[in-house]
Amino acid sequence: MRRYAVVVLLFALLAAAVIWAAWAWRSIEGPPLPATGYLAMGFGIFFSIVVGCGLMALVFYSARHGYDEAAQRNETTDGSDSWKQ
């Protein structure tokens, strides 16, 4: 039951944010945006999403392949110290 309450709350916050963004978008006065402006905005949004997805893919790739593991100090049997990854 608690899980459903959290999901409903998050969807309510999302709906409120979308309604507020639509209201703010319509309330701004000024000259109309030309078609090239909408095109530039679309490309900016698209490439921002592509870069974000690419960076998240790199994070997951490095985590799965052990690149995020810290180097650890390992003492050998002869008393010398060695570093391992």
Stockholm file with secondary structure:
# STOCKHOLM 1.0

chainA/1-85         MRRYAVVVLLFALLAAAVIWAAWAWRSIEGPPLPATGYLAMGFGIFFSIVVGCGLMALVFYSARHGYDEAAQRNETTDGSDSWKQ
#=GR chainA/1-85 SS CHHHHHHHHHHHHHHHHHHHHHHHHHHCCSSCCCHHHHHHHHHHHHHHHHHHHHHHHHHHHHHHTTTTCCCEEEECTTSCEEEEC
#=GC SS_cons        CHHHHHHHHHHHHHHHHHHHHHHHHHHCCSSCCCHHHHHHHHHHHHHHHHHHHHHHHHHHHHHHTTTTCCCEEEECTTSCEEEEC
//
